[in-house]
Amino acid sequence: MARVALVTGGTRGIGAAISLALRTQGRIVVANYAGNDLAAEAFQQEHGIRVAKFDVSKMDACVEGIARIVEDVGPIEILVNNAGITRDGTLGRMNRDMWDAVIDTNLGSCYNLCKLTFEGMRERKFGRVVNVGSINGQAGQYGQVNYAAAKSGIHGFTKALAQEGARYGITVNAIAPGYVDTEMVRAVPGEVLRKIVAKIPVGRLGHAEDIARGVAFLTADEADFVTGSTLSINGGQHMY
């Protein structure tokens, strides 16, 4: 029987590529999204992948969202925590709302969704969790103390939870993407973008599919000896 995979932030950008890669693997994929109904509807119609709208930063919303998914398609055995936002600014210009929004969405969502799915994985003796971190969680980035803290926290969260799941057939890994050619990165001024690419040894931005292939590997049934790892996919920009 096909395994059910939930991809948060799964209808656009990197998340959409991950959803498609897992569907190609034969998974029953549910792509979560927060608010862009038009994009989600277009994604569902084009690819035939079920979508689920709920705010991953809110535990009550996650409880309801997970319950609907389990009722409609079955227990979640593969979880990809990809949802993330930015609220950039230097510390002097960053208010508490900017801090809380990023921490709650990027890191808090990992707690919420793992909390709600981990016990079921343990009972079934199988689970695959992939948390999407960032090169900026490894190396830091000017003007992103909130984002860097959240993504760095994801890497630590992953290593700790991997130890809890290992004996139950659950692997927990992270991926740390570098700069990927997404809508957000394309909005960066051209001169700044050229400087970023100049620091990437392979000489290009990443593609969403580069990240998706890493997720597909880590969530494969056969990837049961890889856990607690962070897979850096950044073109050699940061070798960590």
Backbone torsions as a table, in degrees:
resi	resn	phi	psi	omega
1	MET	NA	138.0	-177.9
2	ALA	-65.5	142.4	179.5
3	ARG	-84.7	147.2	179.2
4	VAL	-90.1	129.8	179.0
5	ALA	-119.6	132.6	173.9
6	LEU	-109.3	126.8	176.9
7	VAL	-117.1	115.5	178.5
8	THR	-81.0	146.4	-172.9
9	GLY	58.1	40.1	-165.8
10	GLY	-95.8	10.4	-176.5
11	THR	-110.0	-5.2	-177.7
12	ARG	-140.5	154.0	171.5
13	GLY	57.5	-133.6	-179.0
14	ILE	-60.6	-40.6	-179.2
15	GLY	-61.0	-40.4	178.4
16	ALA	-63.5	-42.2	178.6
17	ALA	-62.9	-38.4	177.4
18	ILE	-65.3	-45.6	178.7
19	SER	-56.5	-44.3	-179.0
20	LEU	-67.4	-39.3	179.9
21	ALA	-64.6	-40.0	-180.0
22	LEU	-71.2	-35.7	175.5
23	ARG	-61.6	-41.5	177.2
24	THR	-61.4	-31.3	177.1
25	GLN	-70.9	-10.2	-178.9
26	GLY	97.8	12.3	179.1
27	ARG	-82.8	154.3	167.8
28	ILE	-87.3	110.3	-170.2
29	VAL	-102.8	135.4	169.8
30	VAL	-118.4	122.4	-178.2
31	ALA	-102.1	113.7	177.4
32	ASN	-80.1	150.0	172.0
33	TYR	-148.7	164.5	-172.9
34	ALA	-101.2	-45.6	-171.0
35	GLY	-152.2	-16.4	-175.8
36	ASN	-86.6	86.7	-175.8
37	ASP	-64.0	-38.4	-178.1
38	LEU	-63.7	-46.3	179.4
39	ALA	-64.1	-40.5	-179.0
40	ALA	-66.3	-42.4	179.2
41	GLU	-64.5	-41.2	178.9
42	ALA	-64.1	-40.5	179.0
43	PHE	-63.7	-44.2	-179.0
44	GLN	-65.0	-42.0	-179.1
45	GLN	-68.5	-38.6	-177.7
46	GLU	-72.7	-37.9	-170.6
47	HIS	-113.0	-10.5	179.6
48	GLY	70.2	24.8	178.5
49	ILE	-100.3	130.2	-179.7
50	ARG	-62.4	140.6	176.4
51	VAL	-117.7	154.0	-178.8
52	ALA	-140.8	120.0	-177.8
53	LYS	-94.8	116.2	169.3
54	PHE	-164.4	155.5	-175.9
55	ASP	-85.8	108.6	-175.0
56	VAL	-69.4	-12.8	179.0
57	SER	-82.2	-10.2	-177.4
58	LYS	-112.3	120.8	-176.5
59	MET	-61.5	-41.9	-179.5
60	ASP	-60.4	-41.5	178.9
61	ALA	-65.3	-37.5	179.2
62	CYS	-67.0	-40.2	178.4
63	VAL	-58.2	-46.5	179.8
64	GLU	-67.3	-42.7	-178.2
65	GLY	-64.6	-44.0	179.6
66	ILE	-65.9	-40.9	179.3
67	ALA	-60.0	-40.3	178.9
68	ARG	-65.9	-42.1	-179.7
69	ILE	-63.2	-46.3	-179.3
70	VAL	-61.8	-40.6	179.6
71	GLU	-67.5	-38.7	-174.9
72	ASP	-80.6	-41.5	-172.1
73	VAL	-128.0	-13.1	177.6
74	GLY	119.2	174.5	-176.7
75	PRO	-65.4	144.6	-178.5
76	ILE	-84.0	122.7	179.5
77	GLU	-112.5	-14.1	178.3
78	ILE	-129.8	124.5	-178.6
79	LEU	-126.4	124.6	175.5
80	VAL	-117.2	109.9	179.3
81	ASN	-88.2	90.6	-175.2
82	ASN	-108.0	-20.0	-173.8
83	ALA	-58.4	136.7	178.8
84	GLY	-163.5	153.0	177.4
85	ILE	-134.7	166.6	172.1
86	THR	-125.2	145.8	171.2
87	ARG	-140.6	74.8	-167.5
88	ASP	-76.8	153.0	175.8
89	GLY	165.0	150.2	174.5
90	THR	-63.8	161.7	-176.6
91	LEU	-57.5	-37.6	-179.9
92	GLY	-63.8	-27.1	-178.7
93	ARG	-102.6	-4.4	-176.3
94	MET	-89.8	124.8	175.9
95	ASN	-94.9	173.6	-174.6
96	ARG	-66.5	-32.3	177.6
97	ASP	-62.6	-39.6	177.6
98	MET	-63.9	-41.3	178.2
99	TRP	-63.9	-52.0	-175.8
100	ASP	-62.7	-40.1	-177.7
101	ALA	-60.5	-43.9	-178.1
102	VAL	-72.6	-43.7	179.7
103	ILE	-63.7	-44.8	-177.1
104	ASP	-66.4	-40.3	-177.5
105	THR	-78.3	-47.6	-172.4
106	ASN	-79.9	-41.3	-177.6
107	LEU	-102.9	-44.3	-179.2
108	GLY	-59.3	-33.5	179.4
109	SER	-64.0	-33.1	177.5
110	CYS	-63.0	-43.3	176.4
111	TYR	-62.3	-50.1	-175.4
112	ASN	-55.9	-50.5	-172.4
113	LEU	-78.5	-35.2	174.6
114	CYS	-66.7	-39.4	178.4
115	LYS	-58.0	-38.3	-174.5
116	LEU	-85.7	-15.0	-176.6
117	THR	-117.0	-19.6	-170.6
118	PHE	-65.8	-40.7	-178.3
119	GLU	-62.6	-42.0	177.9
120	GLY	-63.8	-39.7	176.3
121	MET	-61.1	-42.6	-178.7
122	ARG	-63.6	-41.0	179.1
123	GLU	-64.1	-35.4	-178.5
124	ARG	-88.6	-3.3	179.1
125	LYS	60.6	32.8	175.2
126	PHE	-157.5	136.9	173.6
127	GLY	-169.7	148.2	174.6
128	ARG	-132.4	120.3	177.3
129	VAL	-121.3	128.5	173.6
130	VAL	-126.3	123.2	178.0
131	ASN	-105.9	128.1	-177.0
132	VAL	-90.6	110.2	176.5
133	GLY	-91.4	-136.9	-178.3
134	SER	-170.4	151.7	170.9
135	ILE	-56.8	-31.1	-178.9
136	ASN	-77.6	-13.6	169.8
137	GLY	-81.3	-19.0	177.4
138	GLN	-92.0	-43.1	-172.5
139	ALA	-107.0	-12.0	-174.5
140	GLY	79.1	164.4	178.0
141	GLN	-157.8	134.5	178.5
142	TYR	-56.7	133.7	177.4
143	GLY	78.1	13.3	-177.9
144	GLN	-135.2	44.8	-178.7
145	VAL	-62.0	-34.6	179.0
146	ASN	-70.0	-48.5	-178.5
147	TYR	-65.2	-45.2	-179.8
148	ALA	-63.5	-39.2	178.7
149	ALA	-65.0	-43.9	-179.5
150	ALA	-64.1	-45.9	-177.5
151	LYS	-70.5	-37.1	174.5
152	SER	-63.7	-39.2	176.3
153	GLY	-61.4	-35.7	176.8
154	ILE	-59.5	-40.8	-178.6
155	HIS	-65.2	-40.7	177.0
156	GLY	-69.8	-41.8	176.4
157	PHE	-55.2	-44.0	-178.4
158	THR	-61.1	-46.4	-177.5
159	LYS	-65.9	-37.9	-180.0
160	ALA	-70.6	-46.1	-178.0
161	LEU	-67.8	-31.4	177.8
162	ALA	-58.0	-35.4	-179.7
163	GLN	-70.0	-31.1	178.2
164	GLU	-73.8	-31.7	-173.5
165	GLY	-92.7	-16.9	-168.6
166	ALA	-56.3	-42.9	-176.0
167	ARG	-73.8	-9.9	-177.6
168	TYR	-108.2	13.3	178.9
169	GLY	78.4	17.5	179.4
170	ILE	-105.8	123.9	173.8
171	THR	-103.2	144.0	179.5
172	VAL	-132.9	115.3	-177.8
173	ASN	-133.0	166.6	177.3
174	ALA	-125.5	154.1	170.3
175	ILE	-120.6	135.9	178.4
176	ALA	-114.8	92.5	178.9
177	PRO	-70.5	149.8	167.4
178	GLY	-87.7	-149.6	-178.9
179	TYR	-79.8	120.3	-174.2
180	VAL	-114.9	144.9	-176.1
181	ASP	-74.1	71.9	177.8
182	THR	-108.2	175.0	179.7
183	GLU	-57.2	-39.9	-179.2
184	MET	-65.1	-43.6	-179.3
185	VAL	-71.5	-36.1	179.1
186	ARG	-65.0	-19.0	178.2
187	ALA	-79.3	-9.6	178.2
188	VAL	-69.1	138.1	179.0
189	PRO	-53.3	142.8	-173.5
190	GLY	-53.7	-43.4	-178.2
191	GLU	-64.6	-39.9	177.8
192	VAL	-65.9	-42.2	-179.4
193	LEU	-63.4	-39.1	177.8
194	ARG	-62.4	-37.4	178.1
195	LYS	-67.3	-37.1	177.9
196	ILE	-64.0	-49.2	-178.7
197	VAL	-62.3	-34.1	179.6
198	ALA	-62.3	-21.5	-179.8
199	LYS	-93.4	-0.8	-179.4
200	ILE	-97.8	114.2	-174.9
201	PRO	-54.5	-34.7	-178.8
202	VAL	-78.1	-8.6	170.7
203	GLY	82.5	20.9	178.0
204	ARG	-155.9	163.3	168.4
205	LEU	-71.6	158.1	173.8
206	GLY	-74.7	163.3	172.5
207	HIS	-109.6	151.5	179.3
208	ALA	-55.8	-34.5	-180.0
209	GLU	-65.8	-27.8	176.2
210	ASP	-61.4	-43.0	179.4
211	ILE	-70.0	-41.9	-177.6
212	ALA	-61.0	-37.2	178.9
213	ARG	-64.0	-36.3	176.6
214	GLY	-64.7	-42.8	178.1
215	VAL	-63.6	-42.5	179.4
216	ALA	-59.6	-40.0	177.7
217	PHE	-63.7	-48.4	-174.5
218	LEU	-70.3	-23.0	-179.4
219	THR	-96.8	-1.3	179.2
220	ALA	-62.6	146.3	177.0
221	ASP	-55.9	-34.4	-175.1
222	GLU	-78.1	-8.0	-175.3
223	ALA	-88.4	43.5	-172.9
224	ASP	-84.2	-2.7	179.5
225	PHE	-107.5	7.9	178.4
226	VAL	-113.9	109.7	178.0
227	THR	-152.3	150.1	-178.2
228	GLY	74.0	14.9	-175.9
229	SER	-101.7	155.1	170.3
230	THR	-117.3	117.4	179.9
231	LEU	-94.1	112.1	179.6
232	SER	-87.4	122.5	178.4
233	ILE	-122.0	87.3	-171.1
234	ASN	-140.7	14.2	178.4
235	GLY	69.4	16.7	-179.7
236	GLY	87.0	7.7	-176.9
237	GLN	-64.9	-36.8	178.6
238	HIS	-136.1	110.5	-177.7
239	MET	-99.3	105.0	-167.3
240	TYR	-123.5	NA	NA
